Amino acid sequence: MRRSAPPYGLPYSPDLNPIEKMWSKVRQFLRRVKARTQEALWQAIGAALQTVSDTDAVNWFRSCGYCYE
């Protein structure tokens, strides 16, 4: 018995993945603050994650074509 496989894989597109948009915002924040020590980096990561709002997440999902009500 043969297993069927799809004829091709769907290409990956970061533009259609909301998590990529979130990480882009976090990276942008980290570049701006320029943390140069490990402790400063951990503090900056925490601050960067706090910049992600509910509205950001909803908009990222919408821009990727997900329906959200």
C-alpha positions as CSV (number, residue, x, y, z in Angstrom):
1,M,0.0,0.0,0.0
2,R,1.4,3.4,-1.0
3,R,1.1,6.5,1.0
4,S,0.0,9.6,-0.8
5,A,1.8,12.8,-0.4
6,P,1.0,16.3,-1.6
7,P,2.6,17.0,-4.9
8,Y,4.4,20.0,-3.5
9,G,4.9,21.8,-0.2
10,L,3.5,25.2,0.4
11,P,6.3,27.8,0.4
12,Y,7.0,29.5,3.8
13,S,6.3,33.2,3.9
14,P,7.2,35.2,6.9
15,D,4.8,37.9,5.7
16,L,1.9,35.4,6.4
17,N,3.1,34.4,9.9
18,P,2.0,36.7,12.7
19,I,4.8,35.4,15.1
20,E,7.4,36.8,12.6
21,K,5.8,40.2,12.9
22,M,6.0,40.0,16.7
23,W,9.6,39.1,16.6
24,S,10.3,41.9,14.2
25,K,9.0,44.4,16.7
26,V,11.0,42.8,19.5
27,R,14.2,42.9,17.5
28,Q,13.6,46.5,16.5
29,F,13.3,47.4,20.2
30,L,16.4,45.5,21.1
31,R,18.5,47.2,18.4
32,R,17.3,50.6,19.6
33,V,18.2,50.1,23.2
34,K,21.6,48.5,22.4
35,A,22.0,46.4,25.6
36,R,25.7,45.5,26.0
37,T,25.7,43.3,29.1
38,Q,23.9,40.1,29.8
39,E,21.8,41.7,32.6
40,A,20.9,44.6,30.4
41,L,19.9,42.3,27.6
42,W,17.6,40.3,29.9
43,Q,16.0,43.6,31.1
44,A,15.7,44.8,27.5
45,I,14.0,41.5,26.4
46,G,11.5,41.9,29.2
47,A,10.8,45.5,28.2
48,A,10.6,44.6,24.5
49,L,8.0,41.8,25.1
50,Q,5.9,44.3,27.1
51,T,5.7,46.6,24.0
52,V,3.6,43.9,22.3
53,S,0.0,44.8,22.8
54,D,-3.3,43.0,22.2
55,T,-4.0,45.4,19.4
56,D,-0.7,44.5,17.8
57,A,-1.5,40.8,17.9
58,V,-5.0,41.3,16.4
59,N,-3.6,43.5,13.6
60,W,-0.8,41.0,12.8
61,F,-3.3,38.1,12.5
62,R,-5.6,40.2,10.4
63,S,-2.7,41.3,8.1
64,C,-1.8,37.6,7.6
65,G,-5.3,36.8,6.5
66,Y,-6.6,35.2,9.7
67,C,-10.2,36.0,10.6
68,Y,-10.6,37.4,14.1
69,E,-13.7,38.8,15.6
